[in-house]
Amino acid sequence: MTTLKRWVLKHRPQGEIAPGDLELVEEPIADLADGEVLVRNVYLSLDPTNRIWMSDQDQYLPPVQIGETMRGGGIGVVERSRSDSFKQGDVVNPGLAGWSTHTIAAAGAVSPVPAIPGVPLTAFMSVLGATGLTAWFGMIDIGKPQAGETVVVSAAAGAVGSIAGQLAKLRGARVIGIAGGKAKCDWLTGELGFDGAIDYKSENVGAALDRLCPNGIDVNFENVGGEIMDAVFSRMNNFGRMVLCGMISTYNAGGIPAGPTDFSRILMHRLTVKGFIIIDYLPRASEALAELGPLVASGALKWKVHVEDGLENAVAAVGRLFTGDHDGKLLLRISPEP
Ligand SMILES: NC(=O)c1ccc[n+]([C@@H]2O[C@H](COP(=O)([O-])OP(=O)(O)OC[C@H]3O[C@@H](n4cnc5c(N)ncnc54)[C@H](OP(=O)(O)O)[C@@H]3O)[C@@H](O)[C@H]2O)c1
């Protein structure tokens, strides 16, 4: 292979990501410098935050600039190496690889992906990757659910939410999930052991929360923002914890998203509201993996991936995150697994 393909940001999206906002370009693969490796990318993680990175709003990383390769996380195989640390065939995480068939990276930015018998490579792109770490640090380190408490998770059937809810169940909490559609709600209560599920596409969320959380809400693992967030927030108990993980309902909207209607509830009910970004917690990843690893190996924690194929389909595929037209952590397979 002498050329690579990569998606370049051409325009900042207005509303939903449109086909012309990015352009797929093909170019020769550059020669490696000393200490660099060439990685053939296998899986690309498609994430709600991709939409944030495409915008120039105030955010936690620099926005992707017009003309730059779209940023993205992935896993791949070393094809060429000019580093003693990696050899051809090694399975690695090349850092923020980008929406590209290949990545040239300095060896110091590359980390090996462990091979664990019985654990598929896709686990490291989901439950044992940033997704699982987000769920664990958000729920366990920040939410701190206690036995008997009521926990509400939004986007509960999604990649992060489904794991976060199961972790709260393992701590003995009562867990209610909010998700779109009967099939996703049935999965939460039928297979993941959630105590209740609310289909926000067909039910009034506030009325359903009143029915399913008669004693109020102690922990809100918030993934959605907007009216769903407000409905949960306005039912939080004294000393409740709001884990602000994401606000996906606002990412396509532009402007400054609305917060909870009644800000004084934080004062009157002595709430803790904490936003977090998983990259700040990566130095502590081993704390989360010490619990997640055995749960995955034993099958006690359930997780799913939804794999779309072909780098050329990246723009269409990422849109699924905003319609819910995916079932599990959304991945793009760029080339075959080794
Ligand atoms: N803080 C961090 O470090 C961090 C890290 C990873 C992810 N996140 C955040 O976590 C959230 C979930 O991310 P994920 O990767 O696990 O994705 P995901 O939940 O697998 O997919 C996104 C889901 O969001 C729901 N959704 C989209 N638009 C919605 C809307 N307008 N109203 C209600 N629900 C909507 C859909 O669920 P339904 O099909 O049920 O509608 C969709 O499946 C996002 O907000 C993301 O930004 C934060």
PDBQT file of the ligand as one rigid body, heavy atoms in Angstrom, charges set to zero:
ROOT
HETATM    1  N1  LIG A 401     -17.408  13.043  29.373  1.00  0.00    +0.000 N 
HETATM    2  C1  LIG A 401     -16.732  12.169  28.641  1.00  0.00    +0.000 C 
HETATM    3  O1  LIG A 401     -15.525  12.006  28.745  1.00  0.00    +0.000 OA
HETATM    4  C2  LIG A 401     -17.495  11.351  27.637  1.00  0.00    +0.000 A 
HETATM    5  C3  LIG A 401     -16.918  10.241  27.007  1.00  0.00    +0.000 A 
HETATM    6  C4  LIG A 401     -17.705   9.483  26.125  1.00  0.00    +0.000 A 
HETATM    7  C5  LIG A 401     -18.998   9.863  25.869  1.00  0.00    +0.000 A 
HETATM    8  N2  LIG A 401     -19.506  10.953  26.470  1.00  0.00    +0.000 N 
HETATM    9  C6  LIG A 401     -20.894  11.389  26.258  1.00  0.00    +0.000 C 
HETATM   10  O2  LIG A 401     -21.729  10.311  26.627  1.00  0.00    +0.000 OA
HETATM   11  C7  LIG A 401     -22.928  10.348  25.863  1.00  0.00    +0.000 C 
HETATM   12  C8  LIG A 401     -23.132   8.981  25.228  1.00  0.00    +0.000 C 
HETATM   13  O3  LIG A 401     -22.052   8.710  24.343  1.00  0.00    +0.000 OA
HETATM   14  P1  LIG A 401     -21.824   7.249  23.740  1.00  0.00    +0.000 P 
HETATM   15  O4  LIG A 401     -20.512   7.271  23.067  1.00  0.00    +0.000 OA
HETATM   16  O5  LIG A 401     -22.115   6.234  24.766  1.00  0.00    +0.000 OA
HETATM   17  O6  LIG A 401     -22.927   7.193  22.599  1.00  0.00    +0.000 OA
HETATM   18  P2  LIG A 401     -24.233   6.286  22.541  1.00  0.00    +0.000 P 
HETATM   19  O7  LIG A 401     -24.995   6.467  23.809  1.00  0.00    +0.000 OA
HETATM   20  O8  LIG A 401     -23.854   4.899  22.172  1.00  0.00    +0.000 OA
HETATM   21  O9  LIG A 401     -25.023   6.934  21.335  1.00  0.00    +0.000 OA
HETATM   22  C9  LIG A 401     -25.669   8.165  21.491  1.00  0.00    +0.000 C 
HETATM   23  C10 LIG A 401     -27.132   7.957  21.934  1.00  0.00    +0.000 C 
HETATM   24  O10 LIG A 401     -27.647   9.184  22.366  1.00  0.00    +0.000 OA
HETATM   25  C11 LIG A 401     -29.049   9.161  22.251  1.00  0.00    +0.000 C 
HETATM   26  N3  LIG A 401     -29.488  10.442  21.679  1.00  0.00    +0.000 N 
HETATM   27  C12 LIG A 401     -28.999  11.080  20.592  1.00  0.00    +0.000 A 
HETATM   28  N4  LIG A 401     -29.674  12.227  20.381  1.00  0.00    +0.000 NA
HETATM   29  C13 LIG A 401     -30.611  12.309  21.359  1.00  0.00    +0.000 A 
HETATM   30  C14 LIG A 401     -31.619  13.256  21.690  1.00  0.00    +0.000 A 
HETATM   31  N5  LIG A 401     -31.806  14.367  20.955  1.00  0.00    +0.000 N 
HETATM   32  N6  LIG A 401     -32.407  13.012  22.762  1.00  0.00    +0.000 NA
HETATM   33  C15 LIG A 401     -32.243  11.902  23.508  1.00  0.00    +0.000 A 
HETATM   34  N7  LIG A 401     -31.301  10.963  23.259  1.00  0.00    +0.000 NA
HETATM   35  C16 LIG A 401     -30.504  11.172  22.196  1.00  0.00    +0.000 A 
HETATM   36  C17 LIG A 401     -29.395   7.997  21.317  1.00  0.00    +0.000 C 
HETATM   37  O11 LIG A 401     -29.967   6.999  22.145  1.00  0.00    +0.000 OA
HETATM   38  P3  LIG A 401     -31.455   6.435  21.880  1.00  0.00    +0.000 P 
HETATM   39  O12 LIG A 401     -31.383   5.481  20.734  1.00  0.00    +0.000 OA
HETATM   40  O13 LIG A 401     -31.799   5.794  23.157  1.00  0.00    +0.000 OA
HETATM   41  O14 LIG A 401     -32.286   7.640  21.527  1.00  0.00    +0.000 OA
HETATM   42  C18 LIG A 401     -28.044   7.518  20.809  1.00  0.00    +0.000 C 
HETATM   43  O15 LIG A 401     -28.001   6.140  20.602  1.00  0.00    +0.000 OA
HETATM   44  C19 LIG A 401     -22.763  11.496  24.875  1.00  0.00    +0.000 C 
HETATM   45  O16 LIG A 401     -23.382  12.632  25.393  1.00  0.00    +0.000 OA
HETATM   46  C20 LIG A 401     -21.264  11.699  24.830  1.00  0.00    +0.000 C 
HETATM   47  O17 LIG A 401     -20.910  13.009  24.446  1.00  0.00    +0.000 OA
HETATM   48  C21 LIG A 401     -18.784  11.704  27.345  1.00  0.00    +0.000 A 
ENDROOT
TORSDOF 0
